[in-house]
Every structure is written in structure tokens, then in C-alpha cells.
Amino acid sequence: MSDEREPRQSRRTSLLASLGPGLITGAADDDPSGIATYSQAGAQFGTSMAWVMLFSWPLMAVTQVIAARIGAVTGKGIARNLSLHYSPWVLRFAVLILMIANIANLGADLGAMAEALQLLIGGPAPLYTVAFAMVCISAEIWISYRRYASIMKWLTMSLFAYVGVVLAVQVPWIATLRDIFVPNLLLDSDHAELLVAILGTTISPYLFFWQAAQEVEEQTERHLPPLQQLANAGSELHRINIDTWVGMGYSNLIALFIIIATAATLHASGQTNIQTAGQAAEALRPIAGPFTFVLFASGIIGTGLLAVPVLAGSCAYALAETAGWNEGLGEKLGRARGFYGTIAAATLIGLALNFTGIDPIKALYWSAVLNGVLAAPLMALMLIVATNRAIMGKLVIGRWLVLVGWLATAAMALATTAFFVM
């Protein structure tokens, strides 16, 4: 009996050990801004758009697998590979757009976290905004990479708050399951615009830069060379696949739970206009009770603590790789001043947006526009890199990844076009 239990425990330990950059990246995608988008989908249209989360999962996972493999195989991040092999103006444009979009998103996320904490305990939201920004900057600069990665893994558990919300409310499961597995394609402008917003939230350029860079960090931490230098890289590629598919599946599952929760509560009671995650939490209180409200608001804070460092970190990786600076959360401050300075500057500029009178909803809108402009071209460039034997050696991606990668790129290009048409 004990002999049977040991292999099972070993497999569980092996699976947990495989989860790292992909899990953190997927969880960071459900940031407070994403929560607002999913809440709006559930409040406005019920579960009629729940199928999008099932549809987008393979597109998102394959895109992130490609980004992760570029980092792991070459030992360099996305920006560094682009700088070595393609025109500098392409990279500079991509990094500029990325940083503007990320900073707008950073500001909105910090504001949403402060709003959620104010709803929970009262007090001054501006002070909370500053405190959250300082905590995120300090953690990235002063905590070692190994401990920081461990903290971020634990923060991914905060997303289970939204599972708790669904369990605490009455859900019409038969109708909900039908909406998840049977696409309801409505082509009016409101549905089309929200479809674009959901795709833009789930497949975001900052996630590409972050996960590729984290694969490089993992190799450095484990004293591994780039995979193209290994005689047998199969086990590492397998780890990347498991980590990424599980991480993106977790991300989309939690997004699905948010849509279901807000559909069963806000939409069912006629509360259809939700603009921020904080508004969704506050609207839940009289409808679903204080316990559900606390769970939802707490989830906003937890996901924000995960997402803000990822948004700032992806800016820093992209800029440092472009400029040729020392980079990485495993580096000491004295050896990577530009890298850590970018993290601090991006977070502080995002913080400042909360005190300028700029409408955070409009900032997020333009952030979505910029991400849409950048996503499809960047995805195409990643596919070109990942299929180039001069860059990837024998570890170029296979036909299945190429096919689904181009399908994801086409979907994002169509979504961006629809966004501008609307």
C-alpha cells in the first residue's frame, strides 16, 4: 500500500515542481483590470460570452509556450532576440508601445487595489495606492529571486477567492454549461467590442516578455545553459508545456468563474453597468451578501499584488534587453541599476496617474488599444523567431505550434481590426 502511495506523491511533487513561470504569468493575467473586464461581461450579458474563455485557452497557451521556448532555448528574452536579429526600429516601437500600455495598466491596477482595500476597511484610498506601489517596488528590488518566485506562486492562490464567490451564490448550472460549451455568436457592436476586450485581456504582450524572461531567470537560478546547448532538452520542454498549459488554464478558469459569479448576481438583479473591479465588488454586497463581497474584494488585492510587479517587470526586461543592460530579479541592485530603476519608474509613473485627474477607465481603454496594436505583430515576430533554425537550432517549434500560433495571431489581428471599426 505504501509503495503505491509513494509514486502518487512523487507525481504530485513533480507536477508542483513543474509549475513556475507559466503559472505565475497566467495568474498575473487576471489582474484587477482583467477582473473589471470579466465582471462587465458577466454583468452586461450574463454567461452568454462564457464560451470565449474556453475558445481563448489554447490560443493563449500556445502563444505563451512559444514565448517561453524562445527564452529557454536561446537563453535570451524576446526583446534581446529581436534586437539581435531584426531591425532596431521594430524593437524600439514595440518596447515604447509596451511601456505606455503597461504604465496605464499599472496605474489602474494600483487604484483598483486601493479602492478594494478602502471598501474592506475604510480609510484613505490615496494612501493605500502609495503603500501598494512601495510594497511592489521594494519586493522586486530587495527580495531574492528564489524567495520572490515562491511568494508569487503563493499569491496565485488568491485567485481561488473567485471560486469561493461562485460557491456562495446560486448559479443556474444547466444554462451556464450550455453557454460555456455552445458558442453564442452575436455580432452587434456591444458584443463585438466586449469580445475584443476579453481577447485583449487574455492575450497581452507584457505576458510574452515576462514569461520568456522568467524562463531565462529559472535557468540562471538552476545553473542550466540555454536548451539549445543541451544534448537532450526533452524534459525541460515538457516542463514548459505542463507549466504553461496549466497556468493559462488556471487563468481562464478563474476568469470564467468571475463571469459566472457576476452573471448569477449582478446580471440577474439588473446591475449591468460595471466599469471597475471595485464597482463589481461593491455591487455584490447588497445582492450576494457580505461574505461574497469580502471574497471578491480580497481577490482584487491579491491579484493586484501579483500583477503590478509583472507589469513593471516586463517593462524592465524589455528595456534592459533593448539597451543591453544587466537584467534580472536574480541580480543585485548595484549590478542592474537600469533594470531596477525601470521597475521603480514604471510603478511610480503608474502611481502618479492616480493623482493627475486622468480617468482610469479611459486610460485602460487606450491601454487596450495599444495592446491590440502591438499584440498581433509581436506574435508574428515571435513565430518567425521560433521557426528560425539560425536562432533556435534544432529546437524550432513543431508544425502544431506553428499552426495554432498563426491562428492565434490571425484572431488577434481580426480582433484589433474590429476594435477600430467599432
C-alpha positions as CSV (number, residue, x, y, z in Angstrom):
1,M,0.0,0.0,0.0
2,S,2.8,2.4,0.9
3,D,4.6,1.5,-2.3
4,E,1.5,2.7,-4.3
5,R,1.2,5.9,-2.3
6,E,4.8,6.9,-2.9
7,P,4.6,7.0,-6.7
8,R,1.4,9.1,-6.4
9,Q,3.1,11.5,-4.0
10,S,6.1,11.7,-6.3
11,R,4.0,12.5,-9.3
12,R,2.2,15.2,-7.3
13,T,5.5,16.7,-6.2
14,S,6.8,16.5,-9.7
15,L,3.8,18.4,-11.1
16,L,4.1,21.1,-8.4
17,A,7.8,21.5,-9.1
18,S,7.0,21.9,-12.8
19,L,4.8,24.9,-12.1
20,G,6.6,28.3,-12.1
21,P,6.8,31.0,-14.8
22,G,3.7,29.7,-16.6
23,L,1.6,29.5,-13.5
24,I,2.7,33.0,-12.3
25,T,2.2,34.5,-15.8
26,G,-1.3,33.0,-16.1
27,A,-2.4,34.2,-12.7
28,A,-1.0,37.7,-13.3
29,D,-3.2,37.9,-16.4
30,D,-6.2,38.0,-14.1
31,D,-5.2,41.4,-12.8
32,P,-7.8,44.0,-11.4
33,S,-8.2,45.4,-14.9
34,G,-8.9,42.0,-16.2
35,I,-11.4,41.3,-13.4
36,A,-13.2,44.5,-14.4
37,T,-13.5,43.3,-18.0
38,Y,-14.8,39.8,-17.0
39,S,-17.2,41.4,-14.5
40,Q,-18.5,43.7,-17.2
41,A,-19.1,40.6,-19.4
42,G,-21.0,38.8,-16.7
43,A,-23.0,41.8,-15.6
44,Q,-23.9,43.0,-19.1
45,F,-24.5,39.7,-20.9
46,G,-24.8,37.0,-18.2
47,T,-23.0,33.9,-19.2
48,S,-23.6,34.3,-23.0
49,M,-19.9,35.1,-23.5
50,A,-18.5,32.5,-21.2
51,W,-17.6,30.3,-24.2
52,V,-14.8,32.9,-25.1
53,M,-12.7,31.6,-22.1
54,L,-12.8,28.1,-23.5
55,F,-12.1,29.3,-27.0
56,S,-9.2,31.5,-26.0
57,W,-7.4,29.0,-23.7
58,P,-5.5,27.1,-26.5
59,L,-4.7,30.3,-28.3
60,M,-3.3,31.9,-25.2
61,A,-1.4,28.8,-24.1
62,V,0.3,28.2,-27.4
63,T,1.3,31.8,-27.7
64,Q,2.9,31.7,-24.2
65,V,4.5,28.3,-24.9
66,I,6.2,29.9,-27.9
67,A,7.4,32.9,-25.9
68,A,8.7,30.6,-23.1
69,R,10.5,28.3,-25.6
70,I,12.2,31.3,-27.2
71,G,13.6,32.3,-23.8
72,A,14.5,28.8,-22.7
73,V,16.1,27.7,-25.9
74,T,18.2,30.8,-26.6
75,G,18.8,31.9,-23.1
76,K,17.6,35.4,-24.0
77,G,14.3,37.3,-23.7
78,I,12.0,38.4,-26.5
79,A,13.4,41.9,-26.8
80,R,17.0,40.7,-26.9
81,N,16.3,38.2,-29.7
82,L,14.5,40.9,-31.7
83,S,17.5,43.3,-31.2
84,L,20.0,40.7,-32.4
85,H,18.1,39.5,-35.5
86,Y,15.8,42.3,-36.7
87,S,15.6,46.0,-37.4
88,P,16.2,48.2,-34.3
89,W,13.2,50.4,-35.1
90,V,10.8,47.4,-34.9
91,L,12.0,46.7,-31.4
92,R,12.0,50.3,-30.3
93,F,8.4,50.7,-31.5
94,A,7.3,47.5,-29.7
95,V,9.0,48.5,-26.4
96,L,7.6,52.0,-26.5
97,I,4.1,50.8,-27.0
98,L,4.5,48.1,-24.4
99,M,5.7,50.6,-21.8
100,I,3.0,53.1,-22.4
101,A,0.3,50.4,-22.2
102,N,1.8,48.8,-19.1
103,I,2.1,52.0,-17.2
104,A,-1.6,52.9,-17.9
105,N,-2.5,49.4,-16.7
106,L,-0.2,49.7,-13.6
107,G,-2.0,52.9,-12.6
108,A,-5.4,51.4,-13.0
109,D,-4.4,48.3,-11.0
110,L,-2.9,50.2,-8.2
111,G,-6.0,52.4,-8.0
112,A,-8.3,49.3,-8.0
113,M,-6.3,47.6,-5.2
114,A,-6.6,50.8,-3.1
115,E,-10.3,51.0,-3.8
116,A,-10.9,47.4,-2.8
117,L,-9.0,47.9,0.5
118,Q,-10.9,51.0,1.2
119,L,-14.2,49.1,0.7
120,L,-13.0,46.4,3.1
121,I,-11.6,48.5,6.0
122,G,-12.3,52.2,5.1
123,G,-9.6,54.8,5.3
124,P,-7.8,56.9,2.6
125,A,-7.6,55.3,-0.8
126,P,-4.7,57.6,-2.0
127,L,-2.6,56.5,0.9
128,Y,-3.3,52.8,0.1
129,T,-2.3,53.4,-3.5
130,V,1.1,54.8,-2.5
131,A,1.6,51.9,0.0
132,F,0.8,49.2,-2.6
133,A,3.2,50.8,-5.0
134,M,6.0,51.0,-2.4
135,V,5.4,47.3,-1.4
136,C,5.6,46.1,-5.0
137,I,8.8,48.1,-5.8
138,S,10.5,47.0,-2.6
139,A,9.7,43.4,-3.1
140,E,11.1,43.3,-6.6
141,I,14.3,45.1,-5.6
142,W,15.2,43.7,-2.2
143,I,13.8,40.1,-2.1
144,S,16.0,37.3,-3.7
145,Y,14.7,35.7,-6.9
146,R,14.1,32.3,-5.3
147,R,12.1,33.7,-2.5
148,Y,10.3,36.2,-4.7
149,A,9.3,33.4,-7.1
150,S,8.0,31.4,-4.2
151,I,5.9,34.4,-2.9
152,M,4.4,34.9,-6.3
153,K,3.5,31.2,-6.5
154,W,1.6,31.6,-3.2
155,L,-0.1,34.8,-4.4
156,T,-1.6,32.8,-7.3
157,M,-3.8,31.1,-4.6
158,S,-5.6,34.4,-4.1
159,L,-7.5,33.7,-7.3
160,F,-9.4,30.9,-5.6
161,A,-11.4,33.7,-3.9
162,Y,-13.5,33.8,-7.1
163,V,-14.2,30.1,-6.9
164,G,-15.5,30.8,-3.4
165,V,-17.7,33.6,-4.8
166,V,-19.3,31.1,-7.2
167,L,-19.8,28.5,-4.5
168,A,-21.5,31.1,-2.3
169,V,-24.2,32.2,-4.8
170,Q,-27.0,30.4,-6.7
171,V,-25.9,29.5,-10.3
172,P,-28.2,28.1,-13.0
173,W,-25.7,25.5,-13.9
174,I,-27.6,23.9,-16.9
175,A,-27.9,27.2,-18.7
176,T,-24.4,28.2,-17.7
177,L,-22.8,25.0,-19.0
178,R,-24.7,25.4,-22.3
179,D,-23.2,28.9,-22.7
180,I,-19.7,27.6,-21.9
181,F,-19.7,24.8,-24.5
182,V,-22.1,26.2,-27.2
183,P,-20.8,29.5,-28.6
184,N,-23.4,32.2,-28.8
185,L,-22.1,34.4,-31.7
186,L,-23.9,37.8,-31.6
187,L,-22.4,40.3,-33.9
188,D,-23.9,43.6,-32.6
189,S,-21.4,46.3,-31.6
190,D,-21.7,45.8,-27.8
191,H,-20.9,42.0,-28.0
192,A,-18.1,42.6,-30.6
193,E,-16.4,45.3,-28.5
194,L,-16.5,43.2,-25.4
195,L,-15.2,40.1,-27.3
196,V,-12.2,42.2,-28.4
197,A,-11.7,43.4,-24.8
198,I,-11.7,39.9,-23.4
199,L,-9.2,38.6,-26.1
200,G,-7.0,41.7,-25.5
201,T,-7.1,41.0,-21.7
202,T,-6.2,37.3,-22.1
203,I,-3.5,37.6,-24.8
204,S,-1.4,40.5,-23.8
205,P,2.1,41.5,-25.0
206,Y,3.5,42.1,-21.5
207,L,2.9,38.4,-20.7
208,F,5.1,37.4,-23.7
209,F,8.1,39.4,-22.4
210,W,7.6,38.3,-18.8
211,Q,7.4,34.6,-19.3
212,A,10.3,34.4,-21.7
213,A,12.5,36.4,-19.3
214,Q,11.4,34.2,-16.4
215,E,12.5,31.1,-18.2
216,V,15.9,32.7,-18.5
217,E,15.8,33.6,-14.8
218,E,15.0,30.0,-14.0
219,Q,17.9,28.7,-16.0
220,T,20.3,31.1,-14.2
221,E,18.9,30.1,-10.8
222,R,19.3,26.3,-11.6
223,H,22.7,26.8,-13.3
224,L,21.4,25.4,-16.6
225,P,22.7,26.5,-20.0
226,P,20.2,27.5,-22.8
227,L,18.4,24.5,-24.0
228,Q,19.9,24.6,-27.5
229,Q,23.2,23.7,-25.8
230,L,21.8,20.6,-24.2
231,A,22.1,17.2,-25.8
232,N,18.6,16.3,-24.6
233,A,16.2,19.1,-23.8
234,G,13.1,17.0,-23.8
235,S,12.4,17.1,-20.1
236,E,12.7,20.9,-19.9
237,L,10.4,21.4,-22.9
238,H,7.9,19.0,-21.3
239,R,8.1,21.1,-18.1
240,I,7.5,24.3,-20.1
241,N,4.5,22.7,-21.8
242,I,2.9,21.5,-18.5
243,D,3.6,24.7,-16.6
244,T,2.2,26.9,-19.4
245,W,-0.9,24.9,-20.2
246,V,-1.8,24.6,-16.5
247,G,-1.0,28.3,-15.9
248,M,-3.1,29.6,-18.8
249,G,-5.9,27.1,-18.0
250,Y,-5.9,28.3,-14.4
251,S,-6.1,31.9,-15.6
252,N,-9.0,31.3,-18.0
253,L,-10.8,29.1,-15.4
254,I,-10.7,31.9,-12.8
255,A,-11.9,34.4,-15.5
256,L,-14.8,32.0,-16.2
257,F,-15.7,31.9,-12.5
258,I,-15.7,35.7,-12.4
259,I,-18.1,35.8,-15.4
260,I,-20.3,33.2,-13.8
261,A,-20.4,34.9,-10.4
262,T,-21.3,38.4,-11.8
263,A,-23.8,36.9,-14.2
264,A,-25.6,35.0,-11.4
265,T,-25.7,38.1,-9.1
266,L,-25.3,41.4,-10.9
267,H,-26.9,40.5,-14.3
268,A,-29.7,38.6,-12.6
269,S,-30.6,41.6,-10.5
270,G,-30.3,44.1,-13.3
271,Q,-26.9,45.6,-12.4
272,T,-25.4,45.7,-15.9
273,N,-23.1,48.7,-16.0
274,I,-19.8,47.8,-14.2
275,Q,-16.7,49.8,-15.1
276,T,-14.1,48.7,-12.4
277,A,-13.4,45.7,-10.3
278,G,-14.2,47.8,-7.2
279,Q,-17.6,48.6,-8.5
280,A,-18.3,44.9,-9.1
281,A,-17.3,44.1,-5.5
282,E,-19.4,46.9,-4.1
283,A,-22.4,46.0,-6.2
284,L,-22.2,42.4,-4.9
285,R,-22.6,43.4,-1.3
286,P,-26.4,44.0,-1.2
287,I,-27.1,41.2,-3.7
288,A,-24.9,38.3,-2.6
289,G,-24.1,39.3,1.0
290,P,-21.0,40.5,2.9
291,F,-19.1,37.2,2.6
292,T,-19.2,37.2,-1.2
293,F,-18.3,40.9,-1.2
294,V,-15.2,40.3,1.1
295,L,-14.0,37.4,-1.1
296,F,-14.3,39.4,-4.3
297,A,-12.6,42.5,-2.9
298,S,-9.8,40.4,-1.3
299,G,-9.2,38.7,-4.7
300,I,-8.7,42.1,-6.3
301,I,-5.9,43.0,-3.8
302,G,-4.2,39.6,-4.1
303,T,-4.2,39.6,-7.9
304,G,-3.0,43.2,-7.9
305,L,0.0,42.3,-5.8
306,L,0.8,39.6,-8.3
307,A,0.1,41.6,-11.5
308,V,1.7,45.0,-10.7
309,P,5.2,43.5,-10.4
310,V,4.7,41.5,-13.6
311,L,3.6,44.7,-15.5
312,A,6.6,46.7,-14.1
313,G,9.0,43.7,-14.6
314,S,8.0,43.2,-18.2
315,C,8.8,46.9,-18.9
316,A,12.2,46.4,-17.2
317,Y,13.1,43.2,-19.1
318,A,12.1,44.7,-22.4
319,L,14.0,48.0,-21.9
320,A,17.1,46.3,-20.4
321,E,17.3,43.8,-23.2
322,T,16.9,46.6,-25.8
323,A,19.6,48.7,-24.1
324,G,22.0,45.8,-23.3
325,W,21.9,46.4,-19.5
326,N,22.3,43.8,-16.9
327,E,18.9,42.4,-16.0
328,G,17.0,40.0,-13.9
329,L,15.4,39.7,-10.5
330,G,18.4,37.5,-9.5
331,E,20.8,40.4,-10.0
332,K,21.9,42.6,-7.2
333,L,20.8,46.3,-7.3
334,G,24.3,47.5,-7.8
335,R,24.8,45.4,-10.9
336,A,21.4,46.1,-12.5
337,R,20.6,49.7,-11.7
338,G,18.9,50.4,-15.1
339,F,16.7,47.3,-14.7
340,Y,15.6,48.0,-11.2
341,G,15.3,51.7,-12.0
342,T,12.9,50.9,-14.8
343,I,10.7,48.8,-12.4
344,A,10.6,51.7,-9.9
345,A,10.0,54.4,-12.6
346,A,7.2,52.4,-14.3
347,T,5.4,51.8,-11.0
348,L,5.8,55.4,-9.8
349,I,4.5,56.8,-13.1
350,G,1.6,54.4,-12.8
351,L,1.1,55.6,-9.3
352,A,1.2,59.3,-10.4
353,L,-1.6,58.7,-12.9
354,N,-3.9,58.2,-9.9
355,F,-3.3,61.8,-8.8
356,T,-3.5,63.6,-12.2
357,G,-7.2,63.6,-12.7
358,I,-6.9,61.2,-15.7
359,D,-9.9,59.0,-16.0
360,P,-8.7,55.4,-15.2
361,I,-11.4,53.9,-17.4
362,K,-10.1,56.0,-20.4
363,A,-6.5,55.1,-19.5
364,L,-7.5,51.4,-19.6
365,Y,-9.3,51.9,-22.9
366,W,-6.3,53.3,-24.5
367,S,-4.1,50.7,-22.9
368,A,-6.3,48.1,-24.6
369,V,-5.9,49.9,-27.9
370,L,-2.1,50.0,-27.6
371,N,-2.0,46.3,-26.6
372,G,-4.2,45.5,-29.6
373,V,-1.9,47.4,-31.9
374,L,1.2,45.6,-30.6
375,A,-0.1,42.0,-30.0
376,A,-0.6,40.6,-33.5
377,P,2.6,42.0,-35.0
378,L,4.6,40.9,-31.9
379,M,3.0,37.4,-32.1
380,A,4.0,37.2,-35.8
381,L,7.6,38.2,-35.0
382,M,7.7,35.5,-32.2
383,L,6.6,32.9,-34.7
384,I,9.3,34.0,-37.1
385,V,11.9,33.7,-34.4
386,A,10.6,30.4,-33.1
387,T,10.8,28.8,-36.6
388,N,14.2,30.2,-37.5
389,R,16.9,27.5,-37.2
390,A,19.7,30.1,-37.1
391,I,18.2,31.3,-33.8
392,M,16.6,28.2,-32.3
393,G,18.8,25.5,-33.8
394,K,17.2,22.0,-33.8
395,L,14.6,23.2,-31.2
396,V,12.5,25.2,-33.6
397,I,8.8,24.8,-32.8
398,G,6.8,22.0,-34.5
399,R,4.0,22.3,-37.0
400,W,1.2,22.1,-34.5
401,L,2.5,25.0,-32.5
402,V,3.1,26.9,-35.8
403,L,-0.5,26.3,-36.9
404,V,-2.2,27.3,-33.7
405,G,0.3,30.2,-33.2
406,W,-0.7,31.7,-36.6
407,L,-4.4,31.0,-35.8
408,A,-4.0,33.0,-32.5
409,T,-2.2,35.8,-34.4
410,A,-5.0,35.9,-37.0
411,A,-7.6,36.0,-34.2
412,M,-5.8,39.0,-32.5
413,A,-5.4,40.8,-35.8
414,L,-9.1,40.4,-36.6
415,A,-10.0,41.5,-33.0
416,T,-7.8,44.6,-33.4
417,T,-9.4,45.5,-36.7
418,A,-12.9,45.0,-35.2
419,F,-11.9,47.2,-32.2
420,F,-11.1,50.1,-34.6
421,V,-14.1,49.6,-36.7
422,M,-16.3,49.7,-33.6
